[in-house]
Amino acid sequence: MHLLLCCLFFASPSEAPKRVRDHGIVIGVLPTGARNAITDVAGVQVGHVTLVSGDHIRTGVTAILPHGGNIFQQKVPAGIHLGNAFGKLAGYTQVKELGNIETPIVLTNTLSVPTAANALITYTLQQPVNADVRSVNAVVGETNDGRLNDIRGRHVTEDHVLQAIAAAKSGPVAEGSVGAGTGTQCFRYKGGIGTSSRVVPKDKGGYTVGVLVQSNFGGVLQIAGVPVGRIMGNHYLARRPKATPDGSCMIVVATDAPLTARNLERLAKRAMLGLARTGGIASNGSGDYVIAFSTAEGVRIPYRPENMQRDIQVLRNEAMTPLFLAVIEATEEAILNSMFTAETVTGNGHTTPSIPLDKVLPILEKHGVPIRRAER
């Protein structure tokens, strides 16, 4: 069997599909970072492995590294929020208990979670500095790509996961039908990987918040406040066969703000408001999870601390509001980017079309959303 395997971490601007802002559509009020990606948070790296073979394999792996060092030895504070927990998020309970992450975060398909966890354990144990490590809390998230992908075939291997980690880089992030988003769908159109970032004003700290999503859910699509799904009659309550809002969305949030695990969980909660802005409803059959971590060096947790007390400086509760707005806007735009950049995919006997921008953009324009005509 011929398997096309692509390790992707960026696409050149001339070759990349157009993102939301390339059409002149501005989401929210805060400015983006330089790349409008999760990698605008210094130190964060992203890598993909995309698996496409024959008529049935449409899946992959996406790895997010909080920093380029030994993550087990220098853990990052983290919080997780469960929007709707119909899913399989490996490693959740230890993050909830201890408030930190000690491995890269891996996203893949539902039935490949155990394989990805094994790979993360291998990745951690094989590092020389970790020679005495006997426990690893692997963090793996998933969505179900079983419509477009032969999910029962479990085609993701440990090597694929390790390759995604090895491919992780800073810089622009490949979006759409790549990595863990290869076989996903969103609002009855092709979904995938999407990313975005926001920078809060300098007088509010100047911190950056970056978001990466694996979109695979439904509801009634909204773009920049316009009820596109209702206008087009393309939503799960429309009279169409086998319409369902079920699915999942994995949301990974990174920030350079020095936050405790408690405030990272509060930040994670607000990401669900960004999902709601796109028309997502966190249906009964949806696994909607948000993983948030801080890259600030001052709040990292060493594996072997020099003493039993920590003296750290973290943001007060009162400083969180601008970060809340940032994560809401970045999540909304990341989800839309996952759709705008995704191409039509046929696999496993089904076809999921890309979002029809030739119809969507005129609707947005009619409702007062500025559109960059030269880019259409």
BAVOPA-371032 format. One line per field, with one value per residue (C-alpha): residue number from 1; residue in three letters; x, y, z. Coordinates in nm, 4 decimals. Each point is the difference from the previous one (the first is absolute). Layout:
REM residues N
i	[NUM/...] .
aa	[ALA/...] .
east	[X/...] .
north	[Y/...] .
up	[Z/...] .
REM end
This chain:
REM residues 376
i	[1/2/3/4/5/6/7/8/9/10/11/12/13/14/15/16/17/18/19/20/21/22/23/24/25/26/27/28/29/30/31/32/33/34/35/36/37/38/39/40/41/42/43/44/45/46/47/48/49/50/51/52/53/54/55/56/57/58/59/60/61/62/63/64/65/66/67/68/69/70/71/72/73/74/75/76/77/78/79/80/81/82/83/84/85/86/87/88/89/90/91/92/93/94/95/96/97/98/99/100/101/102/103/104/105/106/107/108/109/110/111/112/113/114/115/116/117/118/119/120/121/122/123/124/125/126/127/128/129/130/131/132/133/134/135/136/137/138/139/140/141/142/143/144/145/146/147/148/149/150/151/152/153/154/155/156/157/158/159/160/161/162/163/164/165/166/167/168/169/170/171/172/173/174/175/176/177/178/179/180/181/182/183/184/185/186/187/188/189/190/191/192/193/194/195/196/197/198/199/200/201/202/203/204/205/206/207/208/209/210/211/212/213/214/215/216/217/218/219/220/221/222/223/224/225/226/227/228/229/230/231/232/233/234/235/236/237/238/239/240/241/242/243/244/245/246/247/248/249/250/251/252/253/254/255/256/257/258/259/260/261/262/263/264/265/266/267/268/269/270/271/272/273/274/275/276/277/278/279/280/281/282/283/284/285/286/287/288/289/290/291/292/293/294/295/296/297/298/299/300/301/302/303/304/305/306/307/308/309/310/311/312/313/314/315/316/317/318/319/320/321/322/323/324/325/326/327/328/329/330/331/332/333/334/335/336/337/338/339/340/341/342/343/344/345/346/347/348/349/350/351/352/353/354/355/356/357/358/359/360/361/362/363/364/365/366/367/368/369/370/371/372/373/374/375/376] .
aa	[MET/HIS/LEU/LEU/LEU/CYS/CYS/LEU/PHE/PHE/ALA/SER/PRO/SER/GLU/ALA/PRO/LYS/ARG/VAL/ARG/ASP/HIS/GLY/ILE/VAL/ILE/GLY/VAL/LEU/PRO/THR/GLY/ALA/ARG/ASN/ALA/ILE/THR/ASP/VAL/ALA/GLY/VAL/GLN/VAL/GLY/HIS/VAL/THR/LEU/VAL/SER/GLY/ASP/HIS/ILE/ARG/THR/GLY/VAL/THR/ALA/ILE/LEU/PRO/HIS/GLY/GLY/ASN/ILE/PHE/GLN/GLN/LYS/VAL/PRO/ALA/GLY/ILE/HIS/LEU/GLY/ASN/ALA/PHE/GLY/LYS/LEU/ALA/GLY/TYR/THR/GLN/VAL/LYS/GLU/LEU/GLY/ASN/ILE/GLU/THR/PRO/ILE/VAL/LEU/THR/ASN/THR/LEU/SER/VAL/PRO/THR/ALA/ALA/ASN/ALA/LEU/ILE/THR/TYR/THR/LEU/GLN/GLN/PRO/VAL/ASN/ALA/ASP/VAL/ARG/SER/VAL/ASN/ALA/VAL/VAL/GLY/GLU/THR/ASN/ASP/GLY/ARG/LEU/ASN/ASP/ILE/ARG/GLY/ARG/HIS/VAL/THR/GLU/ASP/HIS/VAL/LEU/GLN/ALA/ILE/ALA/ALA/ALA/LYS/SER/GLY/PRO/VAL/ALA/GLU/GLY/SER/VAL/GLY/ALA/GLY/THR/GLY/THR/GLN/CYS/PHE/ARG/TYR/LYS/GLY/GLY/ILE/GLY/THR/SER/SER/ARG/VAL/VAL/PRO/LYS/ASP/LYS/GLY/GLY/TYR/THR/VAL/GLY/VAL/LEU/VAL/GLN/SER/ASN/PHE/GLY/GLY/VAL/LEU/GLN/ILE/ALA/GLY/VAL/PRO/VAL/GLY/ARG/ILE/MET/GLY/ASN/HIS/TYR/LEU/ALA/ARG/ARG/PRO/LYS/ALA/THR/PRO/ASP/GLY/SER/CYS/MET/ILE/VAL/VAL/ALA/THR/ASP/ALA/PRO/LEU/THR/ALA/ARG/ASN/LEU/GLU/ARG/LEU/ALA/LYS/ARG/ALA/MET/LEU/GLY/LEU/ALA/ARG/THR/GLY/GLY/ILE/ALA/SER/ASN/GLY/SER/GLY/ASP/TYR/VAL/ILE/ALA/PHE/SER/THR/ALA/GLU/GLY/VAL/ARG/ILE/PRO/TYR/ARG/PRO/GLU/ASN/MET/GLN/ARG/ASP/ILE/GLN/VAL/LEU/ARG/ASN/GLU/ALA/MET/THR/PRO/LEU/PHE/LEU/ALA/VAL/ILE/GLU/ALA/THR/GLU/GLU/ALA/ILE/LEU/ASN/SER/MET/PHE/THR/ALA/GLU/THR/VAL/THR/GLY/ASN/GLY/HIS/THR/THR/PRO/SER/ILE/PRO/LEU/ASP/LYS/VAL/LEU/PRO/ILE/LEU/GLU/LYS/HIS/GLY/VAL/PRO/ILE/ARG/ARG/ALA/GLU/ARG] .
east	[0.0000/0.1359/-0.0173/0.0561/0.1487/0.0652/0.1827/-0.1229/0.0566/-0.0457/-0.1087/0.1431/-0.2337/-0.0208/-0.1109/-0.2154/-0.3810/-0.1513/-0.0780/-0.2849/0.2000/0.1236/-0.3584/-0.0055/-0.2134/0.1082/-0.1093/-0.0121/0.1847/0.3405/0.3024/0.1484/0.3591/0.2454/-0.1110/-0.3537/0.0816/0.0598/0.3716/-0.0158/0.0404/0.3776/0.1335/-0.3122/0.0555/-0.2457/0.0525/-0.2340/0.0071/-0.2713/-0.1045/-0.1744/-0.0184/-0.2321/-0.3688/-0.0298/0.2842/-0.0438/0.1484/0.3112/0.1732/0.0608/0.2523/0.0230/0.3157/-0.0225/0.3740/0.3009/0.1706/-0.0600/-0.3652/0.0050/0.2884/-0.1514/-0.3732/-0.2414/-0.2995/-0.3254/-0.3752/-0.2654/-0.3676/-0.2609/-0.2579/-0.1783/0.1919/-0.1164/0.3589/0.3291/0.2488/0.2892/0.1889/-0.2781/-0.0160/0.3665/-0.0108/-0.3090/0.1686/0.3504/-0.0618/0.2775/0.0841/0.3174/-0.0179/-0.0798/-0.3734/-0.1046/-0.3238/-0.1149/-0.3101/-0.2108/0.1298/0.3648/0.0136/0.1691/0.2590/0.0765/0.0313/0.2474/0.2018/0.0111/0.1246/0.2685/0.0941/0.0373/0.1856/0.2522/0.1400/0.3274/-0.0791/-0.3150/0.1852/-0.1578/-0.3567/-0.2594/-0.3253/-0.1108/-0.3307/-0.0570/-0.2549/-0.1907/-0.3175/-0.2179/-0.2921/-0.1760/0.0862/-0.1861/-0.2158/0.2901/0.2556/0.0192/0.0271/-0.0417/0.3174/0.2020/0.2573/0.1816/0.3183/0.2355/0.2538/-0.2504/-0.0425/0.3750/0.0410/-0.2581/0.1900/0.3301/-0.1557/-0.1236/0.1267/-0.0796/-0.1191/-0.3087/-0.2255/-0.1566/-0.3787/-0.3043/0.0056/0.3351/0.1216/-0.2744/-0.2426/0.0409/-0.3312/-0.2101/-0.3063/-0.1594/-0.3535/-0.0529/0.2994/0.3621/0.1659/0.3550/0.2837/-0.0301/0.1951/-0.0060/0.1471/-0.0671/0.2218/-0.1429/0.0858/0.3325/-0.1684/-0.1760/0.3258/0.0635/-0.0403/-0.0717/-0.2683/0.0156/-0.2562/0.0093/-0.3144/-0.0893/-0.3557/-0.2483/-0.3371/-0.3342/-0.2734/-0.1156/0.2943/0.0621/0.2787/0.0759/-0.3454/-0.1819/-0.2301/0.1436/-0.1310/-0.3566/0.0127/0.1396/-0.2313/0.2999/-0.0147/-0.0925/-0.3679/-0.0432/-0.1894/0.2954/0.0795/0.2220/0.0576/0.1648/0.1790/0.2074/0.3760/0.2747/0.2341/0.3443/0.1197/0.3595/0.0772/0.3493/0.0983/0.3167/-0.1886/0.1219/-0.3081/-0.0768/-0.1789/-0.3175/-0.0003/0.0989/-0.3134/-0.1993/0.1618/-0.0888/-0.3652/-0.0228/0.1166/-0.3397/-0.1542/0.2072/-0.1375/-0.3520/0.0642/0.0458/-0.3353/0.1289/-0.2379/0.2054/-0.2567/-0.0612/0.2285/0.2816/0.3328/0.1004/0.3181/0.2261/0.3615/0.1714/0.3625/0.2446/0.3469/0.1282/0.3349/-0.0644/-0.2905/0.1486/0.0095/0.3335/-0.0079/0.2601/-0.0470/0.2876/-0.2280/-0.3576/-0.1111/-0.0582/0.0265/-0.1767/-0.1778/-0.3347/-0.2839/-0.2787/-0.3572/-0.0700/0.2500/-0.1804/-0.2778/0.2079/0.1295/-0.3577/-0.0908/0.3163/-0.0751/-0.3623/0.1001/0.2914/-0.2134/-0.2738/0.2472/0.1964/-0.3171/-0.0885/0.3562/-0.0289/-0.2945/0.1177/0.3299/-0.1432/-0.0564/-0.2690/0.0957/-0.1336/0.0751/-0.1515/-0.2878/-0.1013/0.0745/0.0010/0.0103/0.2015/-0.1942/-0.1453/0.1629/-0.1532/-0.3347/0.1128/0.1989/-0.2919/-0.2229/0.2518/0.0371/-0.3774/-0.0114/0.2616/0.3179/0.2784/0.1402/0.3274/-0.1259/0.3479/0.0584/-0.3236] .
north	[0.0000/0.3363/0.2563/0.3676/0.1471/0.3723/0.1685/0.3570/0.2969/0.2982/0.1062/0.2905/0.3015/-0.0351/-0.3638/0.0024/0.0079/0.3341/0.0525/0.2080/0.3232/-0.0517/0.0753/0.3191/-0.1537/0.1256/-0.1940/0.1956/0.3135/-0.1152/-0.0136/-0.3330/-0.1055/0.0089/-0.3390/-0.0048/-0.3448/-0.1855/0.0222/0.3751/-0.1087/-0.0223/-0.3549/-0.1805/-0.2434/-0.1920/-0.3042/-0.2070/-0.3420/-0.0446/-0.3519/-0.0431/-0.3340/-0.1537/0.0717/-0.0539/0.1478/0.3685/0.0655/0.1246/0.1430/0.3527/0.0663/0.3201/0.0582/0.2647/0.0609/-0.1478/-0.1406/-0.3096/0.0462/-0.2749/0.1689/0.3472/-0.0485/0.2807/0.1050/-0.1018/-0.0104/-0.2009/0.0820/-0.2529/0.1652/-0.3280/-0.3106/-0.2556/-0.0736/-0.1584/0.2478/-0.2050/0.1503/0.2282/-0.1092/0.0611/0.3431/0.0773/-0.1225/0.1449/0.2898/-0.0707/-0.1678/-0.2065/-0.1209/0.1470/0.0184/-0.2372/0.0136/-0.2909/-0.2112/-0.1696/-0.3564/0.1091/0.1559/-0.3069/-0.0119/0.3690/-0.0400/-0.2839/0.2171/0.2863/-0.2390/-0.1240/0.3581/0.0932/-0.3105/0.0074/0.3382/-0.0607/0.2434/-0.2019/-0.3257/-0.0446/0.0948/-0.2664/0.1885/0.2127/0.1823/0.0109/0.2601/-0.1088/0.1481/-0.1260/0.0482/-0.2703/0.0072/-0.3248/0.1420/0.0820/-0.2375/-0.3739/0.0653/-0.3683/-0.0761/0.1958/0.1116/0.2465/-0.1545/0.1032/0.0970/0.2438/0.1688/0.0207/0.1444/0.2705/0.0941/0.0026/0.2190/0.2588/0.3517/0.3564/0.2292/-0.0259/-0.2991/-0.2113/0.0040/-0.1707/-0.3666/-0.0819/-0.1997/-0.0862/0.2037/-0.2053/-0.1835/0.2363/0.2071/0.3106/0.1376/-0.2579/0.1379/-0.1108/0.0912/-0.0594/0.1779/0.3741/0.2514/0.3645/0.2351/0.3240/0.2524/0.1972/0.3726/0.0928/0.1733/-0.3319/-0.1936/-0.0424/-0.3765/-0.2320/-0.2683/-0.2611/-0.2665/-0.3135/-0.2034/-0.3366/0.0744/-0.2845/0.1194/0.1452/0.2475/0.3045/0.1753/0.3672/0.2084/0.3450/-0.0031/-0.0822/-0.3095/-0.1629/-0.3471/0.1245/0.2118/-0.2870/-0.2561/-0.2178/-0.1018/-0.3029/0.0910/0.0572/-0.2758/-0.1943/-0.3711/-0.1094/0.3544/0.0095/0.2635/-0.2680/-0.0130/0.1547/0.2933/-0.0026/0.3469/0.0613/0.3383/0.1355/0.3255/0.1683/0.1593/-0.1335/-0.1832/-0.2616/-0.3207/0.1428/0.3063/-0.2125/-0.2039/0.3235/0.1024/-0.3386/0.0445/0.3179/-0.1800/-0.1689/0.3447/0.0293/-0.3331/0.1259/0.3110/-0.2253/-0.1666/-0.3089/-0.1384/-0.2657/-0.2655/-0.3165/-0.2030/0.2536/-0.0179/0.3637/0.0445/0.2965/-0.0430/0.3231/0.0425/0.2783/0.0204/0.2634/-0.1248/0.1384/-0.2370/-0.3234/-0.2961/-0.1835/-0.3778/0.0159/0.3271/0.1350/0.0656/-0.0565/0.3611/0.2089/0.3748/0.0975/0.3032/-0.0627/0.2153/0.0934/-0.0945/0.3611/-0.0215/-0.2887/0.1816/0.1102/-0.3575/-0.1294/0.2223/-0.1085/-0.3709/0.0453/0.1887/-0.2295/-0.3134/0.1376/0.0901/-0.3244/-0.2018/0.2123/-0.0322/-0.3776/0.0149/0.2725/-0.1797/-0.3516/-0.1496/-0.2487/-0.3519/-0.3324/-0.3100/-0.3164/0.0255/0.3521/0.3543/0.3053/0.3254/0.3038/0.3038/0.1651/0.3401/0.1071/-0.0070/0.0886/0.3158/0.1772/-0.0814/0.1531/0.3061/0.0438/0.0045/0.2714/-0.2039/0.1636/-0.2403/0.0450/-0.0401/-0.0261/-0.3197/-0.1709] .
up	[0.0000/-0.1013/0.2793/-0.0636/0.3147/0.0270/0.2871/-0.0031/0.2266/-0.2290/-0.3435/-0.1956/-0.0263/-0.3793/0.0208/0.3119/-0.0384/0.0913/0.3644/0.1408/0.0064/-0.3534/-0.1021/0.2074/0.2759/0.3416/0.3072/0.3245/0.1088/0.1226/-0.2334/-0.1023/0.0462/-0.2904/-0.1396/0.1408/0.1341/0.3245/-0.0783/0.0653/0.3609/0.0251/0.0252/-0.1186/-0.2866/-0.2194/-0.2229/-0.2159/-0.1608/-0.2629/-0.1051/-0.3355/-0.1785/-0.2565/0.0437/0.3730/0.2064/0.0855/0.3420/0.1783/0.3024/0.1269/0.2763/0.2057/0.2054/0.2761/-0.0295/-0.1773/0.3083/0.2101/0.0898/0.2622/0.1833/-0.0417/0.0229/-0.0874/0.2083/-0.1645/0.0404/-0.1839/-0.0481/-0.1075/-0.2243/-0.0700/0.0968/-0.2581/-0.0960/0.0954/0.1424/0.1372/0.2918/0.1231/0.3637/0.0822/-0.1640/0.2083/0.3176/-0.0382/-0.2376/-0.2480/-0.3313/-0.0424/-0.3624/-0.3383/-0.0701/-0.2788/-0.1980/-0.2165/-0.0702/0.2654/-0.0350/-0.0178/0.3477/0.1615/-0.2797/0.0410/0.3772/-0.0486/-0.2379/0.2496/0.2674/-0.2397/-0.0892/0.3668/0.1168/-0.2848/0.1037/0.1875/0.2792/0.0740/0.0662/0.3440/-0.0986/0.0840/-0.0518/-0.2975/-0.0338/-0.3755/-0.1151/-0.3125/-0.1440/-0.2837/-0.2306/-0.1991/-0.3707/-0.0741/-0.2802/-0.2321/0.1491/0.0618/0.3714/0.0912/-0.1941/0.2604/-0.2535/0.2274/0.1404/0.2777/-0.2665/-0.1515/0.3375/0.0538/-0.3494/0.0749/0.3152/-0.1886/-0.2718/0.2501/-0.0722/0.0847/-0.2785/-0.2235/0.0622/-0.2755/0.0264/-0.1439/-0.1015/0.1567/0.2972/0.2462/-0.2115/-0.3181/0.0342/0.2116/-0.0884/0.1471/-0.0440/-0.2788/-0.1902/0.0107/0.3282/0.1155/0.1746/0.0555/0.2021/0.1031/0.2603/0.1822/0.1786/0.2916/0.0318/0.1561/0.2910/0.0704/-0.0056/-0.3740/0.0274/-0.2919/-0.0116/-0.2766/-0.0867/-0.2151/-0.0700/-0.1472/-0.1191/-0.0454/0.1289/-0.1016/0.0811/-0.1956/-0.1638/0.0753/-0.1514/0.1421/0.1581/-0.3239/0.0206/-0.3105/0.0821/0.0381/-0.3145/-0.2076/0.1585/0.0791/0.3648/0.2020/0.0363/-0.3718/-0.1789/-0.1250/0.0472/0.2865/0.1230/0.3436/0.2073/0.1719/-0.0276/0.2055/0.0259/0.1570/0.0950/0.1129/0.1549/0.0608/0.1687/0.1193/0.2891/0.3358/0.1205/0.2614/-0.0931/0.1513/-0.2237/-0.2989/0.0587/0.0145/-0.3298/-0.1496/0.0946/-0.2079/-0.3132/-0.0107/-0.0477/-0.3177/-0.1181/0.0722/-0.2090/-0.3035/0.0652/0.1789/0.2614/0.1853/-0.0843/0.2002/-0.2257/-0.0171/0.1808/0.0505/0.2010/0.0644/0.1122/0.1094/0.1035/0.0789/-0.1532/0.2439/0.1306/0.3465/0.0603/-0.1359/0.2369/0.0202/0.0326/0.2760/0.1892/0.2062/0.2961/0.1097/-0.0373/-0.3110/-0.0336/-0.3210/-0.1351/-0.1659/-0.1260/0.2363/-0.0772/-0.0907/-0.2871/-0.1706/-0.1847/-0.3042/-0.0304/0.0097/-0.2947/-0.1827/0.0281/-0.1089/-0.3143/-0.0835/0.0410/-0.2237/-0.2730/0.0318/-0.0621/-0.3026/-0.1313/0.0293/-0.2407/-0.2371/-0.0634/-0.0343/-0.3428/-0.1009/0.1103/-0.1283/0.2014/0.1400/-0.2469/0.0962/-0.1144/0.2254/-0.1968/0.0905/0.1126/-0.3157/0.0254/-0.3301/0.1821/0.3520/-0.0780/-0.1766/0.2991/0.2376/-0.2192/-0.0204/0.3797/0.0311/0.0411/-0.2044/-0.2597/-0.1852/-0.3551/-0.1542/0.1961/-0.1062] .
REM end
